[in-house]
Amino acid sequence: MLPHEEILEIGKFLLDLFKQLIALDTAMLAAIVTIVEKVFTTKRVFKSPCGKGFFWGSLFSFVFSLILSVLALPEVINNLTGMLQGTVMDKWVSNLSFYGSTGFFLLGIVSFLGLAVWSFFSGPTRDSQTAPRKTTPSPAK
């Protein structure tokens, strides 16, 4: 059995890990929506099935990671309390909470990078290629 100080430190570490994951998930959700709206343009992203897939894949991955991270917080606290009271616990947190939250976060990052690479290499939209150019009249001499 671990001393109480070590149990507390491990519990604090796991709580901080999941809190950081929650903060990163919410930041990435905000960044995805903002970047798709301002940089990639929603018209280009939602016109192509590939763009839609990358966008929704990254969005859902970060949402699932966020949900699993939030659900892991009370689990860590309950197991920490049990260990401090002397109950033998086999795990600090369930495999689904730990591997699911980190796995979905990494999947969201990969999907978002796929969206960025796809958007970069897909070229300009058809609308921007056919739009007339604005010209300024030349001053008369």
FENURBEL-V362487 format. One record per backbone hydrogen bond with DSSP energy under -1.0 kcal/mol. CO is the residue of the C=O (numbers start at 1). NH is the residue of the N-H. E is the energy in kcal/mol with one decimal. If there is no record, write none. Layout:
CO;NH;E + CO;NH;E
This chain:
3;7;-2.1 + 4;8;-2.5 + 5;9;-2.2 + 6;10;-2.5 + 7;11;-2.4 + 8;12;-2.7 + 9;13;-2.4 + 10;14;-2.4 + 11;15;-2.4 + 12;16;-2.8 + 13;17;-2.4 + 14;18;-2.3 + 15;19;-2.3 + 16;20;-2.5 + 17;21;-2.1 + 18;22;-2.1 + 19;23;-2.3 + 20;24;-2.6 + 21;25;-2.5 + 22;26;-2.3 + 23;27;-2.1 + 24;28;-2.5 + 25;29;-2.3 + 26;30;-2.1 + 27;31;-2.4 + 28;32;-2.8 + 29;33;-2.0 + 30;34;-2.3 + 31;35;-3.0 + 32;36;-2.7 + 33;37;-1.8 + 34;38;-2.9 + 35;39;-2.4 + 35;40;-2.0 + 41;45;-2.0 + 42;46;-2.6 + 48;52;-2.2 + 49;53;-2.5 + 50;54;-2.4 + 51;55;-2.5 + 52;56;-3.0 + 53;57;-2.3 + 54;58;-2.3 + 55;59;-2.5 + 56;60;-2.8 + 57;61;-1.9 + 58;62;-2.2 + 59;63;-1.9 + 60;64;-2.8 + 61;65;-2.3 + 62;66;-2.2 + 63;67;-2.5 + 64;68;-2.6 + 65;69;-2.1 + 66;70;-2.3 + 67;71;-2.3 + 68;72;-1.2 + 72;76;-2.5 + 73;77;-2.1 + 74;78;-2.7 + 75;79;-2.3 + 76;80;-2.6 + 77;81;-2.5 + 78;82;-2.3 + 79;83;-2.4 + 80;84;-2.2 + 81;85;-1.5 + 82;87;-2.5 + 94;98;-2.2 + 95;99;-2.3 + 96;100;-1.2 + 97;101;-1.5 + 98;102;-2.0 + 99;103;-2.4 + 100;104;-2.7 + 101;105;-1.6 + 102;106;-2.4 + 103;107;-2.5 + 104;108;-2.3 + 105;109;-2.0 + 106;110;-2.4 + 107;111;-2.5 + 108;112;-2.5 + 109;113;-2.6 + 110;114;-2.3 + 111;115;-2.2 + 112;116;-2.3 + 113;117;-2.7 + 114;118;-2.8 + 115;119;-2.6 + 116;120;-2.1 + 117;121;-2.4 + 118;122;-1.6 + 125;129;-1.3 + 126;130;-1.8
